[in-house]
């Protein structure tokens, strides 16, 4: 594999817009995504990317916090690898890099949400040792 994993500067978050737009199947416009990422860069948010020959092919957001039930924690957000780069062990290597990075920042646990209909991701996360702890409820205000 000729891939590199790295933390993206929060001043460069516009670079991930095409990947997150693709992940959301175009349901969230690029201007809205740009506005939201502009807010996120001033919060407890970091972004890790996968590069292949300087081209971004994967992304995951990292939200850092302390939770009463798990201590210092990281929540993965918008995990996405372009389809043509899947099935080669890249996801497993990406997660291993994320685990090591988050441990180096003192995290004791990691959690994430995945869309109910995204069955391949469920299998992947189960194989990574994640367990189902609850339901994520959502309501638009």
C-alpha positions as CSV (number, residue, x, y, z in Angstrom):
1,X,0.0,0.0,0.0
2,X,1.3,3.4,-0.9
3,X,-1.0,5.4,1.4
4,X,-0.2,8.0,4.0
5,X,-2.3,8.9,7.1
6,X,-2.0,12.4,8.6
7,X,-3.8,15.0,10.6
8,X,-5.1,17.8,8.4
9,X,-4.7,21.3,9.7
10,X,-8.1,22.8,10.6
11,X,-7.3,25.6,8.2
12,X,-7.4,23.1,5.4
13,X,-10.8,21.5,6.1
14,X,-12.1,22.7,2.7
15,X,-10.0,19.9,1.2
16,X,-12.3,17.3,2.6
17,X,-15.5,18.8,1.3
18,X,-15.6,16.6,-1.9
19,X,-15.2,13.4,0.2
20,X,-17.9,14.3,2.8
21,X,-20.2,15.5,0.0
22,X,-19.8,12.1,-1.6
23,X,-20.3,10.3,1.7
24,X,-23.6,12.2,2.1
25,X,-24.6,11.4,-1.5
26,X,-25.0,15.1,-2.2
27,X,-27.8,15.5,0.3
28,X,-25.9,18.3,2.1
29,X,-24.7,21.1,-0.2
30,X,-21.1,22.1,-0.4
31,X,-21.8,25.6,0.9
32,X,-23.6,24.2,4.0
33,X,-20.7,21.7,4.6
34,X,-18.2,24.6,4.2
35,X,-20.0,26.7,6.8
36,X,-20.3,23.8,9.2
37,X,-16.6,22.9,8.9
38,X,-15.8,26.6,9.5
39,X,-17.5,26.3,12.9
40,X,-16.1,22.9,13.7
41,X,-12.5,24.0,13.3
42,X,-12.9,26.1,16.5
43,X,-14.2,23.1,18.5
44,X,-12.6,19.9,19.9
45,X,-12.4,18.6,16.3
46,X,-9.5,17.2,14.3
47,X,-9.5,15.6,10.9
48,X,-7.4,12.6,9.7
49,X,-7.0,11.9,6.0
50,X,-5.7,9.2,3.8
51,X,-3.6,10.3,0.9
52,X,-2.4,8.4,-2.1
53,X,0.2,10.3,-4.1
54,X,-1.1,13.7,-2.7
55,X,-4.7,12.8,-3.6
56,X,-7.2,12.5,-0.7
57,X,-8.9,9.2,-0.8
58,X,-10.2,8.9,2.8
59,X,-11.2,10.9,5.8
60,X,-12.4,10.7,9.4
61,X,-13.3,13.4,11.8
62,X,-12.2,13.0,15.4
63,X,-14.2,14.7,18.2
64,X,-12.4,14.7,21.6
65,X,-14.2,15.0,24.9
66,X,-14.5,13.4,28.4
67,X,-17.6,11.3,29.0
68,X,-18.8,10.4,32.5
69,X,-19.2,6.7,31.5
70,X,-15.9,6.2,29.6
71,X,-13.3,8.9,30.5
72,X,-11.4,10.7,27.8
73,X,-12.9,9.6,24.6
74,X,-12.9,10.2,20.8
75,X,-15.9,9.9,18.6
76,X,-15.3,9.1,14.9
77,X,-17.3,11.2,12.5
78,X,-17.8,11.0,8.7
79,X,-15.5,8.0,8.2
80,X,-15.2,7.5,4.5
81,X,-12.9,5.8,2.0
82,X,-13.5,6.2,-1.7
83,X,-15.0,3.0,-3.1
84,X,-12.2,2.2,-5.5
85,X,-9.8,2.1,-2.5
86,X,-11.8,-0.4,-0.4
87,X,-11.3,-4.1,0.0
88,X,-7.5,-3.9,0.2
89,X,-7.0,-3.7,4.0
90,X,-6.9,0.1,3.9
91,X,-9.8,0.5,6.4
92,X,-8.1,-1.7,8.9
93,X,-4.8,0.1,8.6
94,X,-6.6,3.5,8.9
95,X,-8.4,2.4,12.0
96,X,-5.1,1.1,13.5
97,X,-3.5,4.5,12.8
98,X,-6.5,6.3,14.4
99,X,-6.3,4.0,17.5
100,X,-2.6,4.7,18.0
101,X,-3.0,8.4,17.5
102,X,-5.9,8.7,20.0
103,X,-4.1,6.6,22.6
104,X,-1.2,9.0,22.2
105,X,-3.6,11.8,23.1
106,X,-4.7,10.0,26.3
107,X,-8.0,8.6,25.0
108,X,-9.4,5.6,26.9
109,X,-12.3,4.8,24.5
110,X,-13.5,5.3,21.0
111,X,-17.1,5.4,19.7
112,X,-18.9,6.2,16.5
113,X,-22.3,6.2,14.8
114,X,-23.1,4.5,11.5
115,X,-26.1,4.8,9.4
116,X,-28.7,2.0,10.0
117,X,-28.7,0.9,6.4
118,X,-24.9,0.8,6.0
119,X,-24.6,-2.9,6.6
120,X,-21.0,-3.3,5.3
121,X,-19.9,-0.8,7.9
122,X,-21.6,-2.7,10.7
123,X,-19.7,-5.8,9.8
124,X,-16.4,-3.9,9.6
125,X,-16.8,-2.2,13.0
126,X,-17.9,-5.5,14.7
127,X,-14.7,-7.1,13.2
128,X,-12.8,-4.2,14.7
129,X,-14.0,-5.0,18.2
130,X,-16.7,-2.4,18.5
131,X,-19.8,-3.4,20.4
132,X,-23.4,-2.0,20.1
133,X,-24.1,0.0,23.2
134,X,-27.3,1.9,22.3
135,X,-29.3,3.8,19.7
136,X,-28.5,7.2,18.3
137,X,-31.8,9.2,18.1
138,X,-32.1,12.3,15.9
139,X,-34.7,15.1,15.6
140,X,-34.5,18.1,13.4
141,X,-35.4,21.3,15.2
